[in-house]
Amino acid sequence: MTNLDREVEKALADTAVRYTRGRRRVVDALAAASGPRSAAELHAELGAEVPLSSLYRSLAVLQDAEVVMPHYGPTVVRYELAEWLTGHHHHLVCLDCGAVDDVSLSRTRERNVQSLVDEIAAGAEFTPTNHAFEIEGRCARCA
């Protein structure tokens, strides 16, 4: 059992839910992905290992336990493992095909983004606890 599996198992146990083989397959698929995935993309990847109805139930359970986070796009919801499991990152979102790719920034760039977040929040008398940065546009396949 990997460290990721132990963390997910603990989070699920905290909500009195078992870490089943199907849920483990969903977590493994999301861990291996280069960005958030829709239920349809996960189902295409997992096939008969996780039936579609089980996949949707697993995603709901994992979301309730804050193991996965949904990203609501214009046409589809995509899921990824929560940042507490994978680390902080940002997204590139294709407005044509809906692809979402993860982007990690250098420490210097992340500090610059955090400074901007702090500046904007201070001007609104707001205390930020986190930020998410998404760049929308067209991927290389759609450009």
DSSP file with accessible surface (Angstrom, degrees, kcal/mol):
  #  RESIDUE AA STRUCTURE BP1 BP2  ACC     N-H-->O    O-->H-N    N-H-->O    O-->H-N    TCO  KAPPA ALPHA  PHI   PSI    X-CA   Y-CA   Z-CA
    1    1 A M              0   0  113      0, 0.0     2,-0.1     0, 0.0     0, 0.0   0.000 360.0 360.0 360.0 129.4    0.0    0.0    0.0
    2    2 A T     >  -     0   0   76      1,-0.1     4,-2.2     4,-0.0     5,-0.2  -0.308 360.0-108.0 -78.7 167.4    1.4    3.4   -1.0
    3    3 A N  H  > S+     0   0  102      1,-0.2     4,-2.4     2,-0.2     5,-0.2   0.897 122.2  55.1 -60.7 -39.5    1.5    6.5    1.1
    4    4 A L  H  > S+     0   0   40      1,-0.2     4,-2.7     2,-0.2     5,-0.2   0.941 107.4  49.2 -59.1 -46.7   -1.2    8.0   -1.1
    5    5 A D  H  > S+     0   0   11      1,-0.2     4,-3.0     2,-0.2    -1,-0.2   0.899 110.0  51.2 -60.8 -40.9   -3.4    4.9   -0.4
    6    6 A R  H  X S+     0   0  124     -4,-2.2     4,-2.3     2,-0.2    -1,-0.2   0.917 111.3  47.7 -63.0 -41.8   -2.8    5.2    3.3
    7    7 A E  H  X S+     0   0   76     -4,-2.4     4,-2.3     2,-0.2    -2,-0.2   0.916 114.8  45.2 -65.3 -43.6   -3.8    8.9    3.3
    8    8 A V  H  X S+     0   0    0     -4,-2.7     4,-2.7     2,-0.2     5,-0.2   0.929 111.5  52.6 -66.3 -43.9   -6.9    8.2    1.3
    9    9 A E  H  X S+     0   0   80     -4,-3.0     4,-2.6    -5,-0.2    -2,-0.2   0.914 110.7  48.1 -58.4 -42.1   -7.9    5.2    3.4
   10   10 A K  H  X S+     0   0  119     -4,-2.3     4,-2.2     2,-0.2    -1,-0.2   0.928 110.9  50.2 -64.7 -45.0   -7.5    7.4    6.6
   11   11 A A  H  X S+     0   0   13     -4,-2.3     4,-0.5     1,-0.2    -2,-0.2   0.905 113.7  45.7 -61.0 -41.2   -9.7   10.2    5.1
   12   12 A L  H ><>S+     0   0    0     -4,-2.7     5,-2.5     1,-0.2     3,-1.3   0.906 109.9  53.7 -68.8 -39.8  -12.4    7.7    4.1
   13   13 A A  H ><5S+     0   0   63     -4,-2.6     3,-2.0     1,-0.3    -2,-0.2   0.875 100.8  61.3 -62.1 -35.2  -12.2    6.0    7.5
   14   14 A D  H 3<5S+     0   0  115     -4,-2.2    -1,-0.3     1,-0.3    -2,-0.2   0.720 109.1  42.6 -62.5 -22.3  -12.8    9.5    9.1
   15   15 A T  T <<5S-     0   0   67     -3,-1.3    -1,-0.3    -4,-0.5    -2,-0.2   0.152 121.2-109.9-107.6  15.3  -16.1    9.6    7.3
   16   16 A A  T < 5S+     0   0   97     -3,-2.0     2,-0.4     1,-0.2    -3,-0.2   0.847  76.6 130.7  61.1  39.6  -16.9    5.9    8.1
   17   17 A V      < -     0   0   41     -5,-2.5    -1,-0.2    -8,-0.2    -2,-0.2  -0.962  54.9-123.6-123.9 141.3  -16.4    4.8    4.5
   18   18 A R        -     0   0  184     -2,-0.4     2,-1.2    -3,-0.1     5,-0.1  -0.518  16.9-125.1 -81.5 151.0  -14.3    1.8    3.2
   19   19 A Y        -     0   0   19     -2,-0.2   -10,-0.1     4,-0.1    -1,-0.1  -0.740  42.3-169.0 -93.1  87.1  -11.5    2.2    0.7
   20   20 A T     >  -     0   0   33     -2,-1.2     4,-2.4     1,-0.1     5,-0.2  -0.217  36.1-104.8 -76.6 168.9  -12.8   -0.4   -1.8
   21   21 A R  H  > S+     0   0  182      1,-0.2     4,-2.2     2,-0.2     5,-0.2   0.907 121.9  51.9 -60.1 -41.4  -10.9   -1.8   -4.8
   22   22 A G  H  > S+     0   0   21      1,-0.2     4,-2.0     2,-0.2    -1,-0.2   0.916 110.0  47.5 -63.1 -43.3  -13.1    0.4   -7.1
   23   23 A R  H  > S+     0   0   43      1,-0.2     4,-2.6     2,-0.2    -1,-0.2   0.890 110.1  53.5 -65.0 -37.9  -12.3    3.5   -5.2
   24   24 A R  H  X S+     0   0   56     -4,-2.4     4,-2.8     1,-0.2    -2,-0.2   0.908 107.5  51.2 -63.1 -39.8   -8.6    2.6   -5.2
   25   25 A R  H  X S+     0   0   80     -4,-2.2     4,-2.4     2,-0.2    -1,-0.2   0.903 110.4  49.0 -63.9 -40.9   -8.7    2.2   -9.0
   26   26 A V  H  X S+     0   0    0     -4,-2.0     4,-2.5     2,-0.2     5,-0.2   0.944 112.7  47.2 -63.7 -46.3  -10.3    5.7   -9.3
   27   27 A V  H  X S+     0   0    0     -4,-2.6     4,-2.7     1,-0.2    -2,-0.2   0.930 112.1  50.5 -61.5 -43.7   -7.7    7.2   -7.0
   28   28 A D  H  X S+     0   0   67     -4,-2.8     4,-1.8     1,-0.2    -1,-0.2   0.912 110.6  49.3 -61.0 -42.9   -4.9    5.4   -9.0
   29   29 A A  H  X S+     0   0    7     -4,-2.4     4,-0.9     2,-0.2    -1,-0.2   0.916 113.4  46.0 -64.4 -42.0   -6.2    6.7  -12.3
   30   30 A L  H  < S+     0   0   12     -4,-2.5     3,-0.5     1,-0.2    -2,-0.2   0.889 110.6  53.8 -68.7 -36.1   -6.5   10.3  -11.0
   31   31 A A  H  < S+     0   0   51     -4,-2.7    -1,-0.2     1,-0.2    -2,-0.2   0.855 111.3  45.9 -65.4 -33.4   -3.0   10.1   -9.5
   32   32 A A  H  < S+     0   0   85     -4,-1.8    -1,-0.2    -5,-0.2    -2,-0.2   0.633  94.2 101.7 -84.2 -13.3   -1.6    9.0  -12.9
   33   33 A A  S  < S-     0   0   19     -4,-0.9     4,-0.1    -3,-0.5    -3,-0.0  -0.337  71.0-136.9 -75.6 153.8   -3.4   11.7  -14.9
   34   34 A S  S    S-     0   0   69      1,-0.1    68,-2.3     2,-0.1    -1,-0.1   0.454  84.2 -14.9 -87.2   0.0   -1.8   14.8  -16.1
   35   35 A G  S    S-     0   0    4     66,-0.2    66,-0.2    -5,-0.1    44,-0.1  -0.964 102.6 -36.3-179.4-179.7   -4.8   16.9  -15.0
   36   36 A P        -     0   0    0      0, 0.0    64,-0.4     0, 0.0     2,-0.4  -0.225  56.1-153.2 -57.4 147.7   -8.4   16.6  -14.0
   37   37 A R  E     -A   79   0A  45     42,-2.7    42,-3.2    62,-0.1     2,-0.1  -0.953   9.3-127.0-126.6 144.8  -10.5   14.0  -15.7
   38   38 A S  E  >  -A   78   0A   8     -2,-0.4     4,-2.6    40,-0.3     5,-0.2  -0.388  32.8-107.7 -79.4 165.2  -14.2   13.7  -16.4
   39   39 A A  H  > S+     0   0    5     38,-0.6     4,-2.9     1,-0.2     5,-0.2   0.903 122.3  53.6 -60.2 -38.9  -16.2   10.6  -15.4
   40   40 A A  H  > S+     0   0   65      2,-0.2     4,-2.4     1,-0.2    -1,-0.2   0.911 109.3  47.5 -63.7 -41.9  -16.3    9.6  -19.1
   41   41 A E  H  > S+     0   0   68      2,-0.2     4,-1.8     1,-0.2    -2,-0.2   0.918 113.5  47.9 -65.4 -42.1  -12.6    9.8  -19.4
   42   42 A L  H  X S+     0   0    0     -4,-2.6     4,-3.0     1,-0.2     5,-0.3   0.919 111.5  50.5 -63.5 -41.9  -12.1    7.8  -16.3
   43   43 A H  H  X S+     0   0   61     -4,-2.9     4,-2.9     1,-0.2    -2,-0.2   0.905 108.6  51.6 -64.1 -40.2  -14.6    5.2  -17.4
   44   44 A A  H  < S+     0   0   84     -4,-2.4    -1,-0.2     1,-0.2    -2,-0.2   0.878 115.2  43.8 -62.4 -35.5  -12.8    4.9  -20.8
   45   45 A E  H  < S+     0   0  102     -4,-1.8    -2,-0.2    -5,-0.2    -1,-0.2   0.899 121.5  36.6 -75.2 -43.0   -9.5    4.4  -18.9
   46   46 A L  H >< S+     0   0   15     -4,-3.0     3,-1.9     1,-0.2    -2,-0.2   0.735  83.6 172.7 -86.5 -25.2  -10.9    2.0  -16.3
   47   47 A G  G ><  -     0   0   30     -4,-2.9     3,-1.2    -5,-0.3    -1,-0.2  -0.187  68.9  -5.6  55.1-133.6  -13.3    0.1  -18.5
   48   48 A A  G 3  S+     0   0  102      1,-0.3    -1,-0.3     3,-0.1    -2,-0.1   0.627 118.1  82.6 -71.7 -12.8  -14.9   -2.9  -16.8
   49   49 A E  G <  S+     0   0  115     -3,-1.9    -1,-0.3     1,-0.3    -2,-0.2   0.865 108.4  20.4 -57.8 -37.8  -12.7   -2.6  -13.7
   50   50 A V  S <  S-     0   0    2     -3,-1.2    -1,-0.3    -7,-0.2     5,-0.1  -0.895  87.4-136.5-135.7 103.2  -15.2    0.0  -12.4
   51   51 A P     >  -     0   0   68      0, 0.0     4,-2.6     0, 0.0     3,-0.2  -0.204  28.2-110.0 -56.7 152.0  -18.7    0.1  -13.9
   52   52 A L  H  > S+     0   0   75      1,-0.2     4,-2.4     2,-0.2     5,-0.2   0.887 118.0  51.0 -55.7 -42.9  -20.0    3.5  -14.7
   53   53 A S  H  > S+     0   0   70      1,-0.2     4,-1.9     2,-0.2    -1,-0.2   0.912 112.8  46.6 -63.7 -38.6  -22.6    3.5  -11.9
   54   54 A S  H  > S+     0   0   35     -3,-0.2     4,-3.0     2,-0.2    -1,-0.2   0.868 108.6  56.5 -68.5 -36.4  -19.9    2.5   -9.4
   55   55 A L  H  X S+     0   0    0     -4,-2.6     4,-2.8     2,-0.2    -2,-0.2   0.943 107.9  46.6 -60.9 -47.7  -17.6    5.2  -10.8
   56   56 A Y  H  X S+     0   0  125     -4,-2.4     4,-2.1     2,-0.2    -1,-0.2   0.911 114.1  48.1 -62.9 -40.8  -20.1    7.9  -10.2
   57   57 A R  H  X S+     0   0  143     -4,-1.9     4,-2.6    -5,-0.2    -2,-0.2   0.924 111.9  50.1 -64.6 -42.3  -20.8    6.6   -6.6
   58   58 A S  H  X S+     0   0    8     -4,-3.0     4,-3.0     1,-0.2     5,-0.3   0.920 109.8  50.1 -62.6 -43.6  -17.0    6.4   -6.0
   59   59 A L  H  X S+     0   0    1     -4,-2.8     4,-2.4     2,-0.2    -1,-0.2   0.917 111.6  48.9 -61.8 -40.3  -16.5   10.0   -7.2
   60   60 A A  H  X S+     0   0   46     -4,-2.1     4,-2.6     2,-0.2    -2,-0.2   0.931 113.7  45.9 -64.5 -44.5  -19.3   11.2   -4.9
   61   61 A V  H  X S+     0   0   32     -4,-2.6     4,-1.8     2,-0.2    -2,-0.2   0.931 114.4  47.6 -64.6 -45.2  -17.9    9.4   -1.9
   62   62 A L  H  <>S+     0   0    0     -4,-3.0     5,-2.9    -5,-0.2     6,-1.2   0.872 112.5  49.9 -65.8 -35.0  -14.4   10.6   -2.6
   63   63 A Q  H ><5S+     0   0   58     -4,-2.4     3,-1.8    -5,-0.3    -2,-0.2   0.928 108.1  52.7 -68.4 -43.5  -15.6   14.1   -3.1
   64   64 A D  H 3<5S+     0   0  130     -4,-2.6    -2,-0.2     1,-0.3    -1,-0.2   0.851 110.1  48.7 -59.9 -34.0  -17.6   14.0    0.2
   65   65 A A  T 3<5S-     0   0   13     -4,-1.8    -1,-0.3    -5,-0.2    -2,-0.2   0.381 115.5-119.5 -85.6   2.8  -14.4   12.9    2.0
   66   66 A E  T < 5S+     0   0  135     -3,-1.8    -3,-0.2     2,-0.2    -2,-0.1   0.792  81.6 121.0  60.3  32.7  -12.5   15.8    0.3
   67   67 A V  S   <S+     0   0    0     -5,-2.9    15,-3.1     1,-0.2     2,-0.3   0.807  75.6  32.8 -88.5 -37.4  -10.2   13.3   -1.4
   68   68 A V  E    S-B   81   0A   0     -6,-1.2    13,-0.2    13,-0.3    -2,-0.2  -0.894  73.5-150.3-117.4 152.6  -11.1   14.5   -4.9
   69   69 A M  E     -B   80   0A  83     11,-3.1    11,-1.7    -2,-0.3     2,-0.2  -0.973  13.8-133.4-121.7 134.8  -12.1   18.0   -6.0
   70   70 A P  E     -B   79   0A  23      0, 0.0     2,-0.5     0, 0.0     9,-0.2  -0.589   9.0-157.8 -85.1 148.7  -14.5   18.8   -8.8
   71   71 A H  E     -B   78   0A  39      7,-2.9     7,-2.5    -2,-0.2     2,-0.8  -0.980  14.4-145.9-124.0 114.3  -13.8   21.4  -11.5
   72   72 A Y  E     -B   77   0A 163     -2,-0.5     5,-0.2     5,-0.2     7,-0.0  -0.743  22.2-178.0 -88.7 110.8  -16.9   22.7  -13.1
   73   73 A G        -     0   0   39      3,-2.1    22,-0.0    -2,-0.8    20,-0.0  -0.371  44.9 -90.5 -95.6-178.5  -16.3   23.5  -16.8
   74   74 A P  S    S+     0   0  110      0, 0.0     3,-0.1     0, 0.0    -2,-0.0   0.812 120.6   8.7 -65.4 -27.6  -18.7   24.9  -19.3
   75   75 A T  S    S+     0   0  129      1,-0.3     2,-0.3    23,-0.0    -3,-0.0   0.586 128.3  28.7-127.5 -15.7  -19.9   21.4  -20.4
   76   76 A V        -     0   0   52     -5,-0.1    -3,-2.1    22,-0.0     2,-0.5  -0.992  64.9-123.6-150.9 150.6  -18.4   18.8  -18.1
   77   77 A V  E     - B   0  72A  42     -2,-0.3   -38,-0.6    -5,-0.2     2,-0.3  -0.835  28.8-164.9 -95.0 132.2  -17.3   18.3  -14.5
   78   78 A R  E     -AB  38  71A  17     -7,-2.5    -7,-2.9    -2,-0.5     2,-0.3  -0.900   4.3-149.4-116.5 151.4  -13.7   17.1  -14.2
   79   79 A Y  E     +AB  37  70A  31    -42,-3.2   -42,-2.7    -2,-0.3     2,-0.3  -0.894  17.1 169.9-123.0 147.9  -12.2   15.6  -11.0
   80   80 A E  E     - B   0  69A  14    -11,-1.7   -11,-3.1    -2,-0.3     3,-0.1  -0.968  43.6 -84.4-147.2 162.2   -8.7   15.5   -9.6
   81   81 A L  E     - B   0  68A   6     -2,-0.3   -13,-0.3   -13,-0.2   -14,-0.1  -0.375  58.1 -96.3 -64.5 146.6   -7.1   14.5   -6.3
   82   82 A A    >>  -     0   0    4    -15,-3.1     3,-1.9     1,-0.1     4,-1.4  -0.258  29.6-114.6 -64.4 151.8   -7.2   17.2   -3.6
   83   83 A E  H 3> S+     0   0   49      1,-0.3     4,-3.0     2,-0.2    -1,-0.1   0.790 112.6  68.6 -60.0 -29.5   -4.2   19.4   -3.2
   84   84 A W  H 34 S+     0   0  124      1,-0.2    -1,-0.3     2,-0.2     4,-0.1   0.755 109.9  37.6 -64.9 -17.2   -3.5   18.1    0.3
   85   85 A L  H <4 S+     0   0   34     -3,-1.9    -1,-0.2   -18,-0.1    -2,-0.2   0.765 131.1  24.8 -97.0 -33.3   -2.6   14.8   -1.5
   86   86 A T  H  < S-     0   0   73     -4,-1.4    -3,-0.2     1,-0.2    -2,-0.2   0.592 105.5-110.3-111.6 -16.8   -0.9   16.1   -4.6
   87   87 A G     <  -     0   0   36     -4,-3.0    -1,-0.2    -5,-0.2     2,-0.1  -0.139  48.3 -50.3  98.7 161.1    0.5   19.5   -3.8
   88   88 A H        +     0   0   62     -4,-0.1     2,-0.3    -2,-0.1    44,-0.1  -0.436  67.9 144.9 -72.9 138.7   -0.4   23.0   -4.9
   89   89 A H        -     0   0   10     -2,-0.1    44,-0.3    15,-0.1    15,-0.2  -0.953  34.3-129.0-160.7 176.0   -0.7   23.6   -8.7
   90   90 A H  E     -C  103   0B   3     13,-3.3    13,-2.7    -2,-0.3     2,-0.4  -0.671  22.5-118.2-126.9-179.3   -2.7   25.5  -11.3
   91   91 A H  E     -Cd 102 134B   9     42,-2.3    44,-2.7    11,-0.2     2,-0.5  -0.955   6.5-151.6-132.9 147.5   -4.5   24.7  -14.5
   92   92 A L  E     -Cd 101 135B  74      9,-2.4     9,-2.4    -2,-0.4     2,-0.5  -0.971  26.8-162.5-107.5 123.9   -4.5   25.4  -18.3
   93   93 A V  E     -Cd 100 136B  18     42,-3.2    44,-2.3    -2,-0.5     2,-0.6  -0.943  10.8-144.9-117.5 119.5   -8.1   25.0  -19.5
   94   94 A C  E  >  - d   0 137B   6      5,-2.8     4,-1.2    -2,-0.5    44,-0.2  -0.730   3.8-159.6 -82.7 122.6   -8.9   24.6  -23.2
   95   95 A L  T  4 S+     0   0   76     42,-3.4    43,-0.1    -2,-0.6    -1,-0.1   0.666  87.5  48.6 -76.3 -16.1  -12.1   26.3  -24.1
   96   96 A D  T  4 S+     0   0   90     41,-0.4    -1,-0.1     3,-0.1    42,-0.1   0.941 127.9  14.8 -88.0 -57.5  -12.6   24.2  -27.3
   97   97 A C  T  4 S-     0   0   63      2,-0.1    -2,-0.1    42,-0.0    41,-0.1   0.595  95.4-123.9 -97.7 -11.9  -12.1   20.6  -26.2
   98   98 A G     <  +     0   0   15     -4,-1.2    -3,-0.1     1,-0.2   -22,-0.0   0.493  51.9 158.1  84.6   2.9  -12.3   21.1  -22.4
   99   99 A A        -     0   0   15     -6,-0.1    -5,-2.8     1,-0.0     2,-0.4  -0.312  24.7-160.1 -61.1 142.6   -8.9   19.6  -21.6
  100  100 A V  E     -C   93   0B   8    -64,-0.4     2,-0.4    -7,-0.2    -7,-0.2  -0.990   7.5-171.0-128.0 120.4   -7.5   20.6  -18.3
  101  101 A D  E     -C   92   0B  52     -9,-2.4    -9,-2.4    -2,-0.4   -66,-0.2  -0.914  22.2-120.6-114.5 141.9   -3.8   20.3  -17.7
  102  102 A D  E     -C   91   0B  59    -68,-2.3     2,-0.4    -2,-0.4   -11,-0.2  -0.518  25.8-168.6 -76.3 145.0   -1.9   20.8  -14.4
  103  103 A V  E     -C   90   0B  42    -13,-2.7   -13,-3.3    -2,-0.2     2,-0.4  -0.993   5.9-160.9-135.7 125.5    0.8   23.4  -14.2
  104  104 A S        -     0   0   95     -2,-0.4     2,-0.3   -15,-0.2   -15,-0.1  -0.901  15.2-144.7-104.4 136.7    3.2   23.8  -11.3
  105  105 A L        -     0   0   49     -2,-0.4    -2,-0.0     1,-0.1     0, 0.0  -0.676  21.0-103.3 -98.2 155.2    5.0   27.1  -10.9
  106  106 A S     >  -     0   0   63     -2,-0.3     4,-2.8     1,-0.1     5,-0.2  -0.261  40.7-104.4 -64.5 162.4    8.5   27.7   -9.7
  107  107 A R  H  > S+     0   0  210      1,-0.2     4,-2.5     2,-0.2     5,-0.2   0.900 122.1  52.3 -57.9 -40.8    8.8   29.0   -6.2
  108  108 A T  H  > S+     0   0   79      2,-0.2     4,-2.0     1,-0.2    -1,-0.2   0.943 112.0  44.1 -63.0 -46.9    9.6   32.5   -7.4
  109  109 A R  H  > S+     0   0  164      2,-0.2     4,-2.4     1,-0.2    -2,-0.2   0.894 112.2  52.7 -66.6 -38.4    6.5   32.5   -9.7
  110  110 A E  H  X S+     0   0   37     -4,-2.8     4,-2.8     1,-0.2    -1,-0.2   0.910 108.3  51.0 -64.1 -39.0    4.3   31.0   -7.0
  111  111 A R  H  X S+     0   0  142     -4,-2.5     4,-2.6    -5,-0.2    -1,-0.2   0.902 109.3  51.5 -63.2 -38.4    5.5   33.7   -4.6
  112  112 A N  H  X S+     0   0  103     -4,-2.0     4,-2.0     2,-0.2    -2,-0.2   0.920 111.0  46.9 -63.9 -43.2    4.6   36.4   -7.2
  113  113 A V  H  X S+     0   0   27     -4,-2.4     4,-2.7     2,-0.2    -2,-0.2   0.935 112.4  50.3 -62.8 -44.7    1.1   34.9   -7.6
  114  114 A Q  H  X S+     0   0   66     -4,-2.8     4,-2.9     1,-0.2    -2,-0.2   0.897 108.3  52.9 -62.4 -38.3    0.7   34.8   -3.8
  115  115 A S  H  X S+     0   0   72     -4,-2.6     4,-2.5     2,-0.2    -1,-0.2   0.913 110.2  47.8 -62.3 -41.9    1.8   38.4   -3.5
  116  116 A L  H  X S+     0   0   97     -4,-2.0     4,-2.7     2,-0.2     5,-0.2   0.926 111.7  50.0 -64.4 -43.3   -0.9   39.4   -6.1
  117  117 A V  H  X S+     0   0   31     -4,-2.7     4,-2.7     1,-0.2     5,-0.2   0.939 112.4  47.6 -59.2 -47.0   -3.5   37.3   -4.2
  118  118 A D  H  X S+     0   0   74     -4,-2.9     4,-2.7     1,-0.2    -2,-0.2   0.906 111.9  50.0 -63.0 -40.5   -2.5   39.0   -0.9
  119  119 A E  H  X S+     0   0  142     -4,-2.5     4,-1.9     2,-0.2    -2,-0.2   0.930 113.1  45.3 -64.4 -46.0   -2.6   42.5   -2.5
  120  120 A I  H  X S+     0   0  112     -4,-2.7     4,-0.8     1,-0.2    -2,-0.2   0.932 115.2  48.1 -63.3 -44.4   -6.1   41.9   -4.0
  121  121 A A  H ><>S+     0   0    7     -4,-2.7     5,-2.5    -5,-0.2     3,-0.9   0.911 108.8  53.1 -64.8 -42.0   -7.4   40.5   -0.8
  122  122 A A  H ><5S+     0   0   71     -4,-2.7     3,-1.6     1,-0.3    -1,-0.2   0.903 104.8  55.7 -61.4 -39.7   -6.0   43.3    1.3
  123  123 A G  H 3<5S+     0   0   72     -4,-1.9    -1,-0.3     1,-0.3    -2,-0.2   0.747 113.5  41.5 -64.7 -21.0   -7.7   45.9   -0.9
  124  124 A A  T <<5S-     0   0   72     -3,-0.9    -1,-0.3    -4,-0.8    -2,-0.2   0.261 113.7-115.8-108.0   9.9  -11.0   44.1   -0.2
  125  125 A E  T < 5S+     0   0  191     -3,-1.6     2,-0.4     1,-0.2    -3,-0.2   0.944  70.3 142.0  51.4  52.4  -10.3   43.6    3.5
  126  126 A F      < -     0   0  139     -5,-2.5    -1,-0.2    -8,-0.2    -2,-0.1  -0.944  50.0-140.5-125.8 142.1  -10.4   39.8    2.8
  127  127 A T        -     0   0  121     -2,-0.4     2,-0.2    -3,-0.1    -9,-0.1  -0.893  21.2-149.5-106.7 106.6   -8.2   37.1    4.3
  128  128 A P        +     0   0   36      0, 0.0     3,-0.1     0, 0.0   -10,-0.0  -0.482  20.6 178.7 -74.7 144.8   -7.2   34.5    1.7
  129  129 A T  S    S-     0   0  141      1,-0.4     2,-0.3    -2,-0.2    -2,-0.0   0.526  70.2 -11.5-114.9 -16.7   -6.7   30.9    2.8
  130  130 A N        -     0   0   99      2,-0.0    -1,-0.4   -13,-0.0     2,-0.3  -0.963  60.2-145.7-167.4 169.9   -5.9   29.5   -0.7
  131  131 A H        -     0   0   22     -2,-0.3     2,-0.4    -3,-0.1   -17,-0.0  -0.988   1.8-155.8-148.0 155.5   -6.0   30.4   -4.3
  132  132 A A        -     0   0   82     -2,-0.3     2,-0.5   -44,-0.1   -42,-0.1  -0.999  10.8-161.2-131.9 129.7   -6.6   28.6   -7.6
  133  133 A F        +     0   0   90     -2,-0.4   -42,-2.3   -44,-0.3     2,-0.4  -0.954  11.3 178.2-117.9 118.1   -5.2   30.0  -10.9
  134  134 A E  E     -d   91   0B  79     -2,-0.5     2,-0.6   -44,-0.2   -42,-0.2  -0.988  15.0-157.3-123.6 132.7   -6.6   28.9  -14.2
  135  135 A I  E     -d   92   0B  85    -44,-2.7   -42,-3.2    -2,-0.4     2,-0.3  -0.943  14.3-156.2-107.3 120.3   -5.6   30.1  -17.6
  136  136 A E  E     +d   93   0B 126     -2,-0.6     2,-0.3   -44,-0.2   -42,-0.2  -0.770  40.6  94.3 -97.9 144.7   -8.3   29.6  -20.2
  137  137 A G  E    S-d   94   0B  24    -44,-2.3   -42,-3.4    -2,-0.3     2,-0.4  -0.901  72.5 -45.8 174.9-144.2   -7.4   29.4  -23.9
  138  138 A R        -     0   0  144     -2,-0.3   -44,-0.1   -44,-0.2     5,-0.0  -0.981  45.2-133.7-124.7 131.6   -6.8   26.9  -26.6
  139  139 A C    >>  -     0   0   21     -2,-0.4     4,-1.9     1,-0.1     3,-0.7  -0.192  35.7 -98.1 -73.5 170.7   -4.5   23.8  -26.3
  140  140 A A  T 34 S+     0   0   97      1,-0.2    -1,-0.1     2,-0.2    -2,-0.0   0.842 123.8  55.4 -60.0 -34.6   -2.0   22.9  -29.0
  141  141 A R  T 34 S+     0   0  177      1,-0.2    -1,-0.2     0, 0.0    -3,-0.0   0.830 116.7  35.2 -67.7 -32.3   -4.5   20.3  -30.5
  142  142 A C  T <4        0   0   42     -3,-0.7    -2,-0.2     0, 0.0    -1,-0.2   0.626 360.0 360.0 -97.6 -17.5   -7.2   22.9  -30.9
  143  143 A A     <        0   0  106     -4,-1.9    -4,-0.0    -5,-0.0    -3,-0.0  -0.203 360.0 360.0 -66.4 360.0   -5.2   26.0  -31.8
